[in-house]
Amino acid sequence: MDLNPTAEDRAFRTEVRRWLETNAATGDAKTLDERKAWHRKLYEAGYVGMLWPKEYGGWGRTPMQQAIVQDEMARLGAPPPINGLGIGFIGPTIIVHGTDWQKQRYLKKMLTAEEIWCQLYSEPNAGSDLASLKTRAEDQGDHFLVNGQKIWTSSGPIADWGILLARTDGKAAKHKGISCVLLHMRQPGVEVRPLRQITGSSLFSEVFMTNARAEKRDLIGNLNQGWEIAMTTLAHERGTGFAFKEQVLQRIAVEDLVRLARERGRAADPVVRQEIARRWIEVELMRLMNCRTLTRLERGEEPGPESSLVKLFWASLTQRLHQLALELEGPYATLVAGSRRAVEDGRWQQAFLWSRVGAIAGGTSEVQANIIAQRILGLPR
Ligand SMILES: Cc1cc2nc3c(=O)[nH]c(=O)nc-3n(C[C@H](O)[C@H](O)[C@H](O)COP(=O)(O)OP(=O)(O)OC[C@H]3O[C@@H](n4cnc5c(N)ncnc54)[C@H](O)[C@@H]3O)c2cc1C
């Protein structure tokens, strides 16, 4: 497929750049209300839910146009929409597997950030091996009674709703006894405890469910079809949005590395030059993998194995890139923010620690291996 920008793409990019330069709340959207307001503004401009069908409040735009918006937002450092999980992969899962009632009830409020969403999949003993999850959802006629614990729940404290995987058949093989249901987070049986990370922030939480209630009408797909639905969620999680933005952010980081090497007097060192060149090539590889995803999306297909590969690749690239930054910083790397030479207020140190956190989410896992094995190699699960 020819991915060179058409005249229309170029005009669209100019329009997006102008809009962002006029409206972007760079660094200003801090409180929950401000972040929701920024999200709504992006939505009303047509830059959120770009690929969603118009009948559910989406904009019916092309994957190329969506990639352009992500590219321009990353370039300008504009804050992302607050309901990223909902827009990126929970909404698309409901669009594929949900009932008409679910689509009408949930999608528009997700797009406008009126309701914030989280993903209740991982558990303390079910991370990479997600199918080992133990949270139970017992059939109570018109609802399920949910008991168990989730972990690594991004946006947990601000979420109104969660997409939950729970065991509904304890006797079936582990992949076959799981169901997917939507859970209201604002109920007495749901307790969210934020987890503090090494970076100092609390991006994710533990979630404890004690006799929590999930309505039967909120079951996604059929009973015990949860694994299949989880695969749809994860393909979207890795495939769209995230990788296009990261490609630009990693490119900017490589350019900053060059500047850092010059500032530290290391730019003439052949080993440093070689390492920076390698990172540059790796970002270029990431861009080319994203082109494969874009080709697939432009053809109207679902995200495929390259979306898992690109996340895996990104996870190790970002570690190598920030490791190199700290090596270039030398003794200054350990200085804390606020001291004279704590370069850019600890920006590289923060990014280095974050690359370790993010890498867990992008690391090799049974789920990823499954997707790759099934879709590239054609192996059974
Ligand atoms: C920033 C971030 C946000 C997240 N947000 C969410 C969220 O919103 N909702 C959610 O449900 N989850 C979320 N997760 C969880 C994430 O998607 C992974 O499922 C989880 O981090 C992996 O599980 P674990 O941490 O228990 O690691 P484990 O699965 O215990 O893995 C630990 C280590 O062992 C390795 N390993 C595992 N299995 C094998 C094997 N068979 N062979 C060889 N090596 C193996 C792994 O590569 C890893 O290095 C998030 C994680 C992060 C880091």
The ligand as a Gaussian input file, in Angstrom:
#p B3LYP/6-31G(d) Opt

LIG

0 1
 C        2.147000       0.744000      33.248000
 C        1.282000      -0.476000      33.338000
 C       -0.082000      -0.337000      33.224000
 C       -0.892000      -1.468000      33.306000
 N       -2.248000      -1.284000      33.232000
 C       -3.044000      -2.359000      33.373000
 C       -4.473000      -2.182000      33.397000
 O       -5.007000      -1.066000      33.325000
 N       -5.247000      -3.281000      33.546000
 C       -4.718000      -4.531000      33.633000
 O       -5.499000      -5.467000      33.732000
 N       -3.373000      -4.738000      33.617000
 C       -2.522000      -3.684000      33.491000
 N       -1.161000      -3.865000      33.493000
 C       -0.619000      -5.235000      33.617000
 C        0.146000      -5.725000      32.387000
 O       -0.635000      -5.648000      31.248000
 C        0.721000      -7.153000      32.533000
 O       -0.286000      -8.110000      32.528000
 C        1.441000      -7.354000      33.775000
 O        2.268000      -6.251000      34.081000
 C        2.322000      -8.614000      33.648000
 O        2.141000      -9.375000      34.765000
 P        3.088000      -9.390000      36.054000
 O        3.508000      -7.985000      36.353000
 O        2.376000     -10.187000      37.060000
 O        4.400000     -10.118000      35.572000
 P        4.616000     -11.676000      35.392000
 O        3.606000     -12.225000      34.473000
 O        4.723000     -12.318000      36.729000
 O        6.021000     -11.690000      34.689000
 C        7.228000     -11.407000      35.433000
 C        8.414000     -11.679000      34.542000
 O        8.441000     -13.059000      34.120000
 C        8.481000     -13.155000      32.704000
 N        7.668000     -14.302000      32.278000
 C        6.364000     -14.501000      32.516000
 N        5.957000     -15.675000      32.001000
 C        7.040000     -16.229000      31.417000
 C        7.249000     -17.441000      30.718000
 N        6.267000     -18.324000      30.520000
 N        8.481000     -17.684000      30.260000
 C        9.483000     -16.798000      30.453000
 N        9.348000     -15.628000      31.119000
 C        8.130000     -15.346000      31.592000
 C        7.907000     -11.845000      32.187000
 O        8.399000     -11.514000      30.893000
 C        8.404000     -10.851000      33.237000
 O        9.720000     -10.445000      32.976000
 C       -0.334000      -2.753000      33.471000
 C        1.048000      -2.880000      33.609000
 C        1.846000      -1.760000      33.561000
 C        3.305000      -1.926000      33.770000

